Amino acid sequence: MPLIKNTAFTAFSFAMYDGNGAPKTGLTVTAQRSLDGAAFAACANSPTELASGFYLITLAAADLNADVVALRFTAPGADPTLITAFPGGEAFDLNIKRSEEIFVGGHSVSFSNTFKFGSANAVVFIPFRVVRRFLAQRVTVTNGTIASGNTTVGIYNAGAVLLASTAATAMSGASVVQIIDLSAAITLFAGLYFMALSNSGTTGTYGTHDINASAFTSVEFGIRHATSGGIVTGPTIVDPTATAFPLAEIPILSILGFTSSQLVAP
């Protein structure tokens, strides 16, 4: 994962070597950073040893609050390790998978004509496709005019296997976009997936994509649902019914992360 400007980075790794170029273990390493050419100053945290000459440090947001960051790691008995980093400025929003991608015709977006579930812990499953490796890290949910209950969002594969989810999170604010972190980031490879939305009650509402043709139903867009159970492993996914959610409304969801060209590791 790339470094992000003014955003902490956990477990940044680097190697230390002796004068002969061999990995050096057992060091007490001092970490310093220079921001945009300013004088070197101590990093907020101290490195710890990993193994085989590798060390780890948690870089604080203040250590990365620059366009160019020079890192210097020194220790008695070892050559200094010098690293220049260029933190990005777009945080996690470098790539987005949106629920609106399923539409083949016109549609509009509404905060007031809002989606809500007909039963607590029902789930709506919205298909989306990944064309190249995608690291999913958080989701956005568009809250409607009534913020009530707990939202949970999940990502499923085409076989209805839960791959990742958020914690149950209280809806916060009406007619706003709420960002929720996945409990753990997950790499999605090319293929078909479902983004799933659930609410612990029946009064909380979500902004919608309104289909501009009364003849269309959610079934024609590949939407599915589960009538109860919430975001769980192995749900029973069926075609939508009016008792589960309005057939002509699809909640506005998105998944935020990085595409493969923006990942560090292959």
Phi and psi in degrees as GROMACS dihedral restraints (atoms count N, CA, C in turn):
[ dihedral_restraints ]
;  ai    aj    ak    al  type     phi  dphi    fc
    3     4     5     6     1   -69.9    20    10
    4     5     6     7     1   158.0    20    10
    6     7     8     9     1   -73.3    20    10
    7     8     9    10     1   141.5    20    10
    9    10    11    12     1  -115.1    20    10
   10    11    12    13     1   134.1    20    10
   12    13    14    15     1   -58.6    20    10
   13    14    15    16     1   131.9    20    10
   15    16    17    18     1    58.8    20    10
   16    17    18    19     1    32.1    20    10
   18    19    20    21     1  -134.0    20    10
   19    20    21    22     1   126.2    20    10
   21    22    23    24     1   -59.6    20    10
   22    23    24    25     1   148.5    20    10
   24    25    26    27     1  -129.2    20    10
   25    26    27    28     1   121.5    20    10
   27    28    29    30     1   -90.4    20    10
   28    29    30    31     1   140.0    20    10
   30    31    32    33     1    60.3    20    10
   31    32    33    34     1    47.3    20    10
   33    34    35    36     1   -70.2    20    10
   34    35    36    37     1   127.2    20    10
   36    37    38    39     1  -106.8    20    10
   37    38    39    40     1   148.1    20    10
   39    40    41    42     1  -154.4    20    10
   40    41    42    43     1   161.8    20    10
   42    43    44    45     1  -112.2    20    10
   43    44    45    46     1   150.7    20    10
   45    46    47    48     1  -121.2    20    10
   46    47    48    49     1   141.3    20    10
   48    49    50    51     1  -129.4    20    10
   49    50    51    52     1   153.7    20    10
   51    52    53    54     1   -84.8    20    10
   52    53    54    55     1  -175.7    20    10
   54    55    56    57     1   -65.1    20    10
   55    56    57    58     1   -16.3    20    10
   57    58    59    60     1   -98.0    20    10
   58    59    60    61     1     4.6    20    10
   60    61    62    63     1    83.9    20    10
   61    62    63    64     1    11.9    20    10
   63    64    65    66     1   -91.9    20    10
   64    65    66    67     1   143.4    20    10
   66    67    68    69     1   -56.3    20    10
   67    68    69    70     1   136.8    20    10
   69    70    71    72     1  -112.5    20    10
   70    71    72    73     1   122.8    20    10
   72    73    74    75     1  -103.9    20    10
   73    74    75    76     1   168.0    20    10
   75    76    77    78     1    72.0    20    10
   76    77    78    79     1    23.7    20    10
   78    79    80    81     1   -90.9    20    10
   79    80    81    82     1   152.2    20    10
   81    82    83    84     1  -103.1    20    10
   82    83    84    85     1   105.7    20    10
   84    85    86    87     1   -96.9    20    10
   85    86    87    88     1   136.1    20    10
   87    88    89    90     1  -100.1    20    10
   88    89    90    91     1   131.3    20    10
   90    91    92    93     1  -112.8    20    10
   91    92    93    94     1   131.3    20    10
   93    94    95    96     1  -132.9    20    10
   94    95    96    97     1   158.0    20    10
   96    97    98    99     1  -142.0    20    10
   97    98    99   100     1   148.4    20    10
   99   100   101   102     1  -119.5    20    10
  100   101   102   103     1   130.0    20    10
  102   103   104   105     1  -105.5    20    10
  103   104   105   106     1   117.2    20    10
  105   106   107   108     1    50.5    20    10
  106   107   108   109     1    41.9    20    10
  108   109   110   111     1    85.8    20    10
  109   110   111   112     1     2.3    20    10
  111   112   113   114     1   -73.9    20    10
  112   113   114   115     1   170.6    20    10
  114   115   116   117     1   -61.6    20    10
  115   116   117   118     1   150.8    20    10
  117   118   119   120     1   -66.6    20    10
  118   119   120   121     1   141.1    20    10
  120   121   122   123     1  -138.8    20    10
  121   122   123   124     1   160.6    20    10
  123   124   125   126     1   -65.5    20    10
  124   125   126   127     1   140.3    20    10
  126   127   128   129     1   -68.2    20    10
  127   128   129   130     1   158.1    20    10
  129   130   131   132     1   -66.0    20    10
  130   131   132   133     1   -30.6    20    10
  132   133   134   135     1  -123.3    20    10
  133   134   135   136     1   158.7    20    10
  135   136   137   138     1   -96.9    20    10
  136   137   138   139     1   144.9    20    10
  138   139   140   141     1   -69.7    20    10
  139   140   141   142     1   155.6    20    10
  141   142   143   144     1  -125.7    20    10
  142   143   144   145     1   154.5    20    10
  144   145   146   147     1   -80.1    20    10
  145   146   147   148     1   138.0    20    10
  147   148   149   150     1   -95.9    20    10
  148   149   150   151     1   -75.7    20    10
  150   151   152   153     1   179.6    20    10
  151   152   153   154     1   159.3    20    10
  153   154   155   156     1    56.0    20    10
  154   155   156   157     1    32.7    20    10
  156   157   158   159     1    89.1    20    10
  157   158   159   160     1    -0.1    20    10
  159   160   161   162     1   -95.2    20    10
  160   161   162   163     1   145.2    20    10
  162   163   164   165     1  -131.8    20    10
  163   164   165   166     1   158.0    20    10
  165   166   167   168     1  -125.2    20    10
  166   167   168   169     1   146.1    20    10
  168   169   170   171     1  -143.5    20    10
  169   170   171   172     1   142.3    20    10
  171   172   173   174     1   -90.8    20    10
  172   173   174   175     1   112.3    20    10
  174   175   176   177     1   -82.9    20    10
  175   176   177   178     1   121.3    20    10
  177   178   179   180     1   -73.6    20    10
  178   179   180   181     1   163.3    20    10
  180   181   182   183     1   -55.6    20    10
  181   182   183   184     1   -39.4    20    10
  183   184   185   186     1   -65.6    20    10
  184   185   186   187     1   -26.9    20    10
  186   187   188   189     1   -73.2    20    10
  187   188   189   190     1   -16.9    20    10
  189   190   191   192     1  -119.7    20    10
  190   191   192   193     1    17.0    20    10
  192   193   194   195     1   -88.4    20    10
  193   194   195   196     1    65.6    20    10
  195   196   197   198     1  -164.4    20    10
  196   197   198   199     1   163.9    20    10
  198   199   200   201     1   -81.5    20    10
  199   200   201   202     1   -29.8    20    10
  201   202   203   204     1  -129.7    20    10
  202   203   204   205     1   124.0    20    10
  204   205   206   207     1  -121.0    20    10
  205   206   207   208     1   121.4    20    10
  207   208   209   210     1   -98.5    20    10
  208   209   210   211     1   123.8    20    10
  210   211   212   213     1  -108.8    20    10
  211   212   213   214     1   135.5    20    10
  213   214   215   216     1  -130.8    20    10
  214   215   216   217     1   123.4    20    10
  216   217   218   219     1  -118.3    20    10
  217   218   219   220     1   123.1    20    10
  219   220   221   222     1  -130.1    20    10
  220   221   222   223     1   155.0    20    10
  222   223   224   225     1  -163.2    20    10
  223   224   225   226     1   143.6    20    10
  225   226   227   228     1   -57.1    20    10
  226   227   228   229     1   133.4    20    10
  228   229   230   231     1    86.0    20    10
  229   230   231   232     1     8.1    20    10
  231   232   233   234     1  -139.6    20    10
  232   233   234   235     1   152.3    20    10
  234   235   236   237     1   -72.1    20    10
  235   236   237   238     1   148.1    20    10
  237   238   239   240     1   -67.4    20    10
  238   239   240   241     1   146.9    20    10
  240   241   242   243     1  -105.8    20    10
  241   242   243   244     1   124.1    20    10
  243   244   245   246     1  -117.6    20    10
  244   245   246   247     1   128.9    20    10
  246   247   248   249     1  -135.1    20    10
  247   248   249   250     1   133.8    20    10
  249   250   251   252     1  -110.4    20    10
  250   251   252   253     1   127.0    20    10
  252   253   254   255     1  -120.7    20    10
  253   254   255   256     1   151.6    20    10
  255   256   257   258     1  -125.1    20    10
  256   257   258   259     1    83.5    20    10
  258   259   260   261     1   -59.6    20    10
  259   260   261   262     1   139.0    20    10
  261   262   263   264     1   -75.4    20    10
  262   263   264   265     1   167.8    20    10
  264   265   266   267     1  -117.9    20    10
  265   266   267   268     1     7.9    20    10
  267   268   269   270     1  -105.8    20    10
  268   269   270   271     1    11.9    20    10
  270   271   272   273     1    51.1    20    10
  271   272   273   274     1  -136.6    20    10
  273   274   275   276     1   -88.2    20    10
  274   275   276   277     1    -3.5    20    10
  276   277   278   279     1   -91.8    20    10
  277   278   279   280     1    39.9    20    10
  279   280   281   282     1   -81.4    20    10
  280   281   282   283     1   -18.4    20    10
  282   283   284   285     1  -152.6    20    10
  283   284   285   286     1   144.6    20    10
  285   286   287   288     1  -136.1    20    10
  286   287   288   289     1   134.1    20    10
  288   289   290   291     1  -107.5    20    10
  289   290   291   292     1   121.8    20    10
  291   292   293   294     1  -112.8    20    10
  292   293   294   295     1   149.3    20    10
  294   295   296   297     1   -64.5    20    10
  295   296   297   298     1   -23.8    20    10
  297   298   299   300     1   -70.8    20    10
  298   299   300   301     1   -10.4    20    10
  300   301   302   303     1   -64.0    20    10
  301   302   303   304     1   -18.2    20    10
  303   304   305   306     1   -79.1    20    10
  304   305   306   307     1   -13.9    20    10
  306   307   308   309     1   -75.5    20    10
  307   308   309   310     1   139.4    20    10
  309   310   311   312     1  -108.8    20    10
  310   311   312   313     1   -11.2    20    10
  312   313   314   315     1  -126.9    20    10
  313   314   315   316     1  -169.8    20    10
  315   316   317   318     1   -70.5    20    10
  316   317   318   319     1   153.9    20    10
  318   319   320   321     1  -158.1    20    10
  319   320   321   322     1   163.1    20    10
  321   322   323   324     1  -125.4    20    10
  322   323   324   325     1   165.6    20    10
  324   325   326   327     1  -112.6    20    10
  325   326   327   328     1   136.4    20    10
  327   328   329   330     1  -137.1    20    10
  328   329   330   331     1   134.9    20    10
  330   331   332   333     1   -93.2    20    10
  331   332   333   334     1   -25.5    20    10
  333   334   335   336     1   -93.9    20    10
  334   335   336   337     1   -38.6    20    10
  336   337   338   339     1   -86.5    20    10
  337   338   339   340     1    81.4    20    10
  339   340   341   342     1  -104.4    20    10
  340   341   342   343     1   152.2    20    10
  342   343   344   345     1   -78.9    20    10
  343   344   345   346     1   138.3    20    10
  345   346   347   348     1  -148.3    20    10
  346   347   348   349     1   155.4    20    10
  348   349   350   351     1   -82.4    20    10
  349   350   351   352     1   147.5    20    10
  351   352   353   354     1   -82.8    20    10
  352   353   354   355     1   -13.3    20    10
  354   355   356   357     1  -147.3    20    10
  355   356   357   358     1   146.9    20    10
  357   358   359   360     1   -62.3    20    10
  358   359   360   361     1   140.4    20    10
  360   361   362   363     1    65.7    20    10
  361   362   363   364     1    15.5    20    10
  363   364   365   366     1   -69.3    20    10
  364   365   366   367     1   160.8    20    10
  366   367   368   369     1  -132.6    20    10
  367   368   369   370     1   137.3    20    10
  369   370   371   372     1  -109.4    20    10
  370   371   372   373     1   134.9    20    10
  372   373   374   375     1  -113.7    20    10
  373   374   375   376     1   121.3    20    10
  375   376   377   378     1  -116.5    20    10
  376   377   378   379     1   121.2    20    10
  378   379   380   381     1   -72.2    20    10
  379   380   381   382     1   147.6    20    10
  381   382   383   384     1  -149.3    20    10
  382   383   384   385     1   158.9    20    10
  384   385   386   387     1  -121.9    20    10
  385   386   387   388     1   138.7    20    10
  387   388   389   390     1  -106.5    20    10
  388   389   390   391     1   128.4    20    10
  390   391   392   393     1  -100.9    20    10
  391   392   393   394     1   -19.3    20    10
  393   394   395   396     1  -150.8    20    10
  394   395   396   397     1   161.5    20    10
  396   397   398   399     1   -46.8    20    10
  397   398   399   400     1   132.6    20    10
  399   400   401   402     1  -135.8    20    10
  400   401   402   403     1   123.9    20    10
  402   403   404   405     1   -93.8    20    10
  403   404   405   406     1   104.3    20    10
  405   406   407   408     1   -85.6    20    10
  406   407   408   409     1   132.6    20    10
  408   409   410   411     1  -128.1    20    10
  409   410   411   412     1   -31.3    20    10
  411   412   413   414     1  -155.2    20    10
  412   413   414   415     1   171.4    20    10
  414   415   416   417     1  -131.1    20    10
  415   416   417   418     1   160.2    20    10
  417   418   419   420     1  -118.4    20    10
  418   419   420   421     1   141.4    20    10
  420   421   422   423     1  -127.7    20    10
  421   422   423   424     1   132.0    20    10
  423   424   425   426     1   -93.3    20    10
  424   425   426   427     1   105.2    20    10
  426   427   428   429     1   -71.1    20    10
  427   428   429   430     1   142.6    20    10
  429   430   431   432     1   -87.7    20    10
  430   431   432   433     1  -151.2    20    10
  432   433   434   435     1   -78.6    20    10
  433   434   435   436     1   -13.6    20    10
  435   436   437   438     1  -126.1    20    10
  436   437   438   439     1   114.8    20    10
  438   439   440   441     1   -98.5    20    10
  439   440   441   442     1   104.8    20    10
  441   442   443   444     1  -149.1    20    10
  442   443   444   445     1   140.1    20    10
  444   445   446   447     1    85.2    20    10
  445   446   447   448     1  -179.2    20    10
  447   448   449   450     1  -105.4    20    10
  448   449   450   451     1   132.8    20    10
  450   451   452   453     1   -93.4    20    10
  451   452   453   454     1   138.8    20    10
  453   454   455   456     1  -131.9    20    10
  454   455   456   457     1   135.6    20    10
  456   457   458   459     1  -122.4    20    10
  457   458   459   460     1   138.8    20    10
  459   460   461   462     1  -131.8    20    10
  460   461   462   463     1   163.4    20    10
  462   463   464   465     1  -121.9    20    10
  463   464   465   466     1   125.2    20    10
  465   466   467   468     1  -118.2    20    10
  466   467   468   469     1   152.2    20    10
  468   469   470   471     1   -84.5    20    10
  469   470   471   472     1   179.6    20    10
  471   472   473   474     1   -65.9    20    10
  472   473   474   475     1   -17.4    20    10
  474   475   476   477     1   -92.7    20    10
  475   476   477   478     1    15.2    20    10
  477   478   479   480     1    65.5    20    10
  478   479   480   481     1    30.2    20    10
  480   481   482   483     1   -96.9    20    10
  481   482   483   484     1   126.1    20    10
  483   484   485   486     1   -69.2    20    10
  484   485   486   487     1   124.2    20    10
  486   487   488   489     1  -101.9    20    10
  487   488   489   490     1   -35.3    20    10
  489   490   491   492     1  -162.4    20    10
  490   491   492   493     1   156.7    20    10
  492   493   494   495     1  -156.2    20    10
  493   494   495   496     1   165.2    20    10
  495   496   497   498     1   -89.5    20    10
  496   497   498   499     1   166.4    20    10
  498   499   500   501     1   -73.5    20    10
  499   500   501   502     1   156.1    20    10
  501   502   503   504     1   -61.4    20    10
  502   503   504   505     1   120.3    20    10
  504   505   506   507     1  -125.9    20    10
  505   506   507   508     1   128.3    20    10
  507   508   509   510     1   -59.3    20    10
  508   509   510   511     1   134.1    20    10
  510   511   512   513     1   -60.9    20    10
  511   512   513   514     1   131.4    20    10
  513   514   515   516     1  -125.6    20    10
  514   515   516   517     1   104.7    20    10
  516   517   518   519     1    92.2    20    10
  517   518   519   520     1   142.1    20    10
  519   520   521   522     1   -96.9    20    10
  520   521   522   523     1   143.2    20    10
  522   523   524   525     1    55.0    20    10
  523   524   525   526     1    43.4    20    10
  525   526   527   528     1  -134.8    20    10
  526   527   528   529     1   162.1    20    10
  528   529   530   531     1   -92.0    20    10
  529   530   531   532     1   123.7    20    10
  531   532   533   534     1  -106.5    20    10
  532   533   534   535     1   130.2    20    10
  534   535   536   537     1  -102.5    20    10
  535   536   537   538     1   130.7    20    10
  537   538   539   540     1  -130.9    20    10
  538   539   540   541     1   131.7    20    10
  540   541   542   543     1   -75.7    20    10
  541   542   543   544     1   141.5    20    10
  543   544   545   546     1   -66.2    20    10
  544   545   546   547     1   149.2    20    10
  546   547   548   549     1   -60.3    20    10
  547   548   549   550     1   -30.4    20    10
  549   550   551   552     1  -151.8    20    10
  550   551   552   553     1   140.1    20    10
  552   553   554   555     1   -65.6    20    10
  553   554   555   556     1   150.4    20    10
  555   556   557   558     1  -141.2    20    10
  556   557   558   559     1   140.1    20    10
  558   559   560   561     1   -90.1    20    10
  559   560   561   562     1   125.0    20    10
  561   562   563   564     1  -105.8    20    10
  562   563   564   565     1   127.5    20    10
  564   565   566   567     1   -94.1    20    10
  565   566   567   568     1   170.6    20    10
  567   568   569   570     1   -54.4    20    10
  568   569   570   571     1   132.7    20    10
  570   571   572   573     1   154.7    20    10
  571   572   573   574     1  -174.2    20    10
  573   574   575   576     1   -97.1    20    10
  574   575   576   577     1   136.9    20    10
  576   577   578   579     1  -138.2    20    10
  577   578   579   580     1   171.0    20    10
  579   580   581   582     1  -125.4    20    10
  580   581   582   583     1   132.7    20    10
  582   583   584   585     1   -94.4    20    10
  583   584   585   586     1   132.3    20    10
  585   586   587   588     1  -120.5    20    10
  586   587   588   589     1   140.8    20    10
  588   589   590   591     1  -125.6    20    10
  589   590   591   592     1   136.8    20    10
  591   592   593   594     1  -141.9    20    10
  592   593   594   595     1   153.6    20    10
  594   595   596   597     1  -133.1    20    10
  595   596   597   598     1   144.2    20    10
  597   598   599   600     1   -72.9    20    10
  598   599   600   601     1   -10.6    20    10
  600   601   602   603     1  -133.7    20    10
  601   602   603   604     1  -161.5    20    10
  603   604   605   606     1  -125.5    20    10
  604   605   606   607     1     4.2    20    10
  606   607   608   609     1  -104.9    20    10
  607   608   609   610     1   -25.2    20    10
  609   610   611   612     1   -65.2    20    10
  610   611   612   613     1   138.2    20    10
  612   613   614   615     1  -119.6    20    10
  613   614   615   616     1   156.6    20    10
  615   616   617   618     1  -130.2    20    10
  616   617   618   619     1   146.1    20    10
  618   619   620   621     1   -61.9    20    10
  619   620   621   622     1   152.7    20    10
  621   622   623   624     1  -130.4    20    10
  622   623   624   625     1   157.3    20    10
  624   625   626   627     1   -92.5    20    10
  625   626   627   628     1   117.0    20    10
  627   628   629   630     1   -95.1    20    10
  628   629   630   631     1   125.4    20    10
  630   631   632   633     1   -74.0    20    10
  631   632   633   634     1   130.6    20    10
  633   634   635   636     1   -90.9    20    10
  634   635   636   637     1    36.8    20    10
  636   637   638   639     1  -155.4    20    10
  637   638   639   640     1   114.7    20    10
  639   640   641   642     1   -63.8    20    10
  640   641   642   643     1   -21.9    20    10
  642   643   644   645     1   -74.9    20    10
  643   644   645   646     1   -20.0    20    10
  645   646   647   648     1   -78.1    20    10
  646   647   648   649     1   145.9    20    10
  648   649   650   651     1  -127.0    20    10
  649   650   651   652     1   167.0    20    10
  651   652   653   654     1   -62.1    20    10
  652   653   654   655     1   -27.9    20    10
  654   655   656   657     1   -57.9    20    10
  655   656   657   658     1   -37.7    20    10
  657   658   659   660     1   -69.9    20    10
  658   659   660   661     1   -14.8    20    10
  660   661   662   663     1  -100.9    20    10
  661   662   663   664     1     5.6    20    10
  663   664   665   666     1    84.6    20    10
  664   665   666   667     1    11.0    20    10
  666   667   668   669     1   -69.4    20    10
  667   668   669   670     1   143.0    20    10
  669   670   671   672     1  -134.2    20    10
  670   671   672   673     1   172.2    20    10
  672   673   674   675     1  -153.4    20    10
  673   674   675   676     1   163.1    20    10
  675   676   677   678     1  -122.4    20    10
  676   677   678   679     1   134.5    20    10
  678   679   680   681     1   -76.8    20    10
  679   680   681   682     1   -15.7    20    10
  681   682   683   684     1  -162.3    20    10
  682   683   684   685     1   178.6    20    10
  684   685   686   687     1    97.7    20    10
  685   686   687   688     1   -24.3    20    10
  687   688   689   690     1    73.6    20    10
  688   689   690   691     1  -164.7    20    10
  690   691   692   693     1   -79.2    20    10
  691   692   693   694     1   102.9    20    10
  693   694   695   696     1  -135.1    20    10
  694   695   696   697     1   167.1    20    10
  696   697   698   699     1   -77.1    20    10
  697   698   699   700     1   131.8    20    10
  699   700   701   702     1    68.4    20    10
  700   701   702   703     1    48.6    20    10
  702   703   704   705     1   -73.1    20    10
  703   704   705   706     1   159.0    20    10
  705   706   707   708     1   -88.0    20    10
  706   707   708   709     1   108.2    20    10
  708   709   710   711     1   -99.5    20    10
  709   710   711   712     1   126.8    20    10
  711   712   713   714     1  -130.3    20    10
  712   713   714   715     1   175.1    20    10
  714   715   716   717     1   -67.1    20    10
  715   716   717   718     1   151.2    20    10
  717   718   719   720     1   -64.8    20    10
  718   719   720   721     1   151.8    20    10
  720   721   722   723     1  -133.4    20    10
  721   722   723   724     1   159.6    20    10
  723   724   725   726     1   -62.0    20    10
  724   725   726   727     1   -25.4    20    10
  726   727   728   729     1   -74.4    20    10
  727   728   729   730     1   -19.6    20    10
  729   730   731   732     1   -87.5    20    10
  730   731   732   733     1   -46.7    20    10
  732   733   734   735     1  -168.6    20    10
  733   734   735   736     1   162.1    20    10
  735   736   737   738     1   -62.3    20    10
  736   737   738   739     1   128.4    20    10
  738   739   740   741     1   -67.2    20    10
  739   740   741   742     1   -25.8    20    10
  741   742   743   744     1   -97.6    20    10
  742   743   744   745     1    12.1    20    10
  744   745   746   747     1  -130.3    20    10
  745   746   747   748     1   137.6    20    10
  747   748   749   750     1  -128.6    20    10
  748   749   750   751     1   125.4    20    10
  750   751   752   753     1   -65.0    20    10
  751   752   753   754     1   149.3    20    10
  753   754   755   756     1   -84.4    20    10
  754   755   756   757     1   112.3    20    10
  756   757   758   759     1  -130.6    20    10
  757   758   759   760     1   156.9    20    10
  759   760   761   762     1  -152.6    20    10
  760   761   762   763     1   157.4    20    10
  762   763   764   765     1  -118.5    20    10
  763   764   765   766     1   130.4    20    10
  765   766   767   768     1  -109.1    20    10
  766   767   768   769     1   143.4    20    10
  768   769   770   771     1   177.0    20    10
  769   770   771   772     1  -151.6    20    10
  771   772   773   774     1  -122.1    20    10
  772   773   774   775     1   144.1    20    10
  774   775   776   777     1   -85.3    20    10
  775   776   777   778     1   172.6    20    10
  777   778   779   780     1   -62.2    20    10
  778   779   780   781     1   -31.4    20    10
  780   781   782   783     1   -69.6    20    10
  781   782   783   784     1   -13.7    20    10
  783   784   785   786     1  -106.6    20    10
  784   785   786   787     1     5.9    20    10
  786   787   788   789     1   -92.5    20    10
  787   788   789   790     1   150.3    20    10
  789   790   791   792     1   -80.4    20    10
  790   791   792   793     1   -45.4    20    10
  792   793   794   795     1   -91.3    20    10
  793   794   795   796     1   151.8    20    10
